[in-house]
Amino acid sequence: MALLEGDLEHYPRKFGKYHLLGPLAQGGMGALYLAVAGDRGLERLMVIKTVLPHLADAEYVARFRDEAKVVVKLSHGNLIPVFDAGLVGADGPTHAGSFDLTYLRCLPNMVVMAPSDENECRQMLHTGFQIDGPAAVRYPRGSGPGVPVQKDLTALPIGKGEVRRRGQRVAILSFGALLKPCVEAAEKLDATVANMRFVKPLDEELVRELAISHEWLVTVEENTILGGAGSAVLEALEKKGIQKKVLQLGLPDRFVDHGDPARLLKECGLDAEGIHASIAIKLAE
């Protein structure tokens, strides 16, 4: 997480008789359950109009999903899980965040954000606080690419991505922390790169623009391909009646073993070299 000293001072500590539940730095699913379920009252859960910051790895967010469904159905308050996701290294295959984009984006009204760097992560946390509804901020395990972190907090436009590089033939749609290797691969291919930022709501207009102006779309995510961000892109194209060649790159349909995250990403073909190679093969067909 890219939090600066004093960040929490931007947010009120108390809303009526309800307090902010737990410090932002506290991790573990137990903190969420003690704060929410420990009171045993749906009535209390329904009227909370504040943020429930929660740090956990994405495997625990699967358990959080049941709590989120209650809030989505019965409350207009803010519920923001903030979690590390993707390949988590030494924690092993059972704790890898391989599926969270898939099962979070199917929840109605859920906003799912995937920051590409430290600064964007911080701005997305601020953005989530402004949303009158459930939102999730997904960040990778470990350190970011080392971009400067802006002190000012600015809410991002919901459901809007940005083009980071303009190229030809191929448009790479990057979701989350794999933006850097996507840009490196694009430099060799002279490809366009979009930092999509939001898995839900998806920037469908940007998808449409890139589909019309490029021969191939390539989606890249550190999540299982099944039902993930790439699937959201395919659904958007289908809805708009656009037929396009699409290559989906992501985690394989298996549990990825423990190990150094950089090595695991390389083995899954999600480093710059692997992304470039996968696209080059398709272009040569």
N, C-alpha and C positions, 0 to 999 in steps of 0.2 A: 504494500500500500504506500502511496506517495502522500503522506499527511505531513503538514507542517505544524510546528508548535503553535498552539492557539487556534487551530482550525475549529475545534469544537465550540469555541466562543461565538462562532457565527450562528449557532443554533440554540434556541431556548432550552434550558434544562428542565423546565416544568411547563405543562400544559394543563391548566385547571388543577385538578387534584391528582393528575397522572404525571409521573416523573419519567424522564428518559430512562429506559430500562437497561442498565448495565453500561459500563464504559466501553468505548469503541475498541479498545485494545484487548478486551477480554475475548478469548476464543472458546471453542467447545460447544457442541450442540446442547449440552446441559444448561448453559446460560440462557438459551432461548426458551427451553421448556420450563425452566424455573420461573422465568419472567412472564411467560404467556399462559402455560397450562397450570402452573402452580397455584394460580388464583382460583382455578376451577370455574371461572365464570365467563361464558361466551358474551354475556352482557358487557363485561369490562373490555373484552377483546374487541368487541364491535365499536365501542365508542372512543377507542384510543385514536387520537389525531396527531400522532407524532411518529418519529422514525424509530424502528427497532433495529439498531445496528447490530450486526452479527457476523463475526468472522469464523469461518469454518472451511474445511476442504469440501470439494464438490460432492464427494461421496455422502457426506452428512446432509447436504442440501436435498438429497433424495428423501430423507426423512422429513426435512423441513417442508417438502411439497404439500403434505397433508395439512399442515398449519396454514400454508399459503392459500390452499383451496378454500378454507373457511373464511379467511380475510377477503379473498376475491369475491366470494358469494355474498358475504354478509356485512362488509365494512367498506367505507370509502377512505379509511386511514392509510397511512404510509407504512409499508412493510418492506424493508430493504435488506435482503441477504447479501452480504459482501463476502465473497469466497474465492479462495485460490482454486484454480481448475487446470485441466489439461494433465500432462504427465508430471507426476509429483516425485519422481525419483525414488529415494530410499524408502518412502512409505509403502511402496509395493503396488501390485496390480489391483488389489481390493480397494485402494484409496485414490486411485487415479480419477481425475474428473473427466471421464470420457463420454458421459451421457447427459450432462446437465442442460446443454442447449436444447437437446431433443425433448426432455420432459418439462422444461420450463416454458418453452415457447408455445406449448399447446394449451396453457392455462389462459382462459379469457381475460382480457384487459391487462395482461402482464407485459411490462416493459423489460426487455432483456438487452443490457448494454455490454459490449466487449471492447474495452479500451486497448489501444495499441501501444501505449507507453505510460510512464509514471504520471506525467502531467494530465493526460487524458483521463486516467483513472481517477485522479483527484477531482477533476471537473465533473466527471460522471457521478461521483458520490454526491456532489453538490446538486447536480441535476435531479438525481433521484429524490432528494429531499424536497424538491419543488413539486413533485408529481403527487397529485391527489389520488393515489392508488398504489398497487404493488409494483415494485421494480427490483431488478437484480443487477448487480455489478460484478462481472466476472473478470478476474485478473489471474495471471499465471503465477505458478510457484517460482520463487527466486527473485532475482533482480531484473529490472527493466533495461532498456537499451541505453539509459543514461542521458535522456534529454533534460534540458533545463525545466524546472518546475516553476510555473508562474504563481506568484503569491496571491493574485486576485482570483476570486472564484467566479466563474461565469457559467450559467446554465446553457447547455447545448440544445439546439433545436431538436425536438423529439423526432426520431425516425429519419434523420438526414445524415447521409454519408458525405464523403468528400473525395475528389480525385486528387491523388498525390503525384501522379506522373501521367503524361499523355504519350501514347505510342500508337502502334498500328497492329492490325489483324487480331491481336489477343488483348482482352481485358481481364485482369486478375482482380477478383473481388475478395479482399482480405478481411476476415472477421477476427479481430483481437490481436494478440501479441505476435502473430506471425507476419505482421506488416513488413518488418525489416528484411527478412529473407525474401519476401515477395518482391520488394523493390530491387534487391540485389539480383534476383532472377530476371526481373523485367529489364534491367539495364542491358543484359546480354541478348535479350529477345526483342528489344525496342517495343515493349508491351506497355499498355496502360495499366495503372494500378489505382484501385479505389479502396480507401479505408472506409468500410461500411459502417463501423461504429455500433449500429443497432441491428441485432438479430430479429427483434420484434419491438415496435413495428418496423418492417423492412422498408428501405428507401426504394419503393417500386419504380418511381420515376427515374432514378439513377440507373436501376437495372434495365429499364426500357431504353434509355438513352445509349447505354453501353452495348446493349444487344443489337440495336439498329446500326451502330457505327463500327462494329467489330465482327470478325468472322467467328471467333471463339470467345466464350466466357469460361473462366476458370475460377472456381470457388475454393478458398483455402481456409481451413479451420482446424483448431486443435480439439476436435470433438469427433465422435463417431460420425461417419458419413450418413448413416441411417437416420433419417428424420432431423438432421441438423440444419445448419445455416444454408448449406448447399441445396438441401431439399426445399427450403423456403424460397430460394431463388427459382427453382424449377416450378414451384407452385405459382409464383408471380408471373412467370413467362406463360404458363398454361392459361392463367386467368386473362391475360392480355392477348391471347391467341398468337403468340410469337414462337415460331419454331427456330431453334438456335442450337448449334453444337455447344455442349456444356461438358466440361471436365470437372469432376468433383474430387478434391484432394482433402484428406482428413485422416483420422485414426482408423485403423483397420477393424474389421468385425471380429475382434478377439480381445482378450485381456492382455494389455501390454505389460511385460515383466518389469521388475524394479531395476533401477540403474540411473546413471547420470542423465538428466533430462535432455541435454544437448545430443548425447549419443543415441538416446531413444528416438528423438525427433529425426535424426539422420537415418536410423533404421526404418522409420516409417515414411521416409521420403519427404519430410516436411522441413528440411533445411534448404538453403538457397540452391544448393547443387541438385537436390532431389526434385524440387519444384521445377527448376529449369529443365531437367532431364525428362520429367513426365510430360511437360508441355511440348518439348522438342520432338518427342516421339509422336505425339498426336499431329503436329504440324507436318511431319514427314510422311504420314499415311496417305 
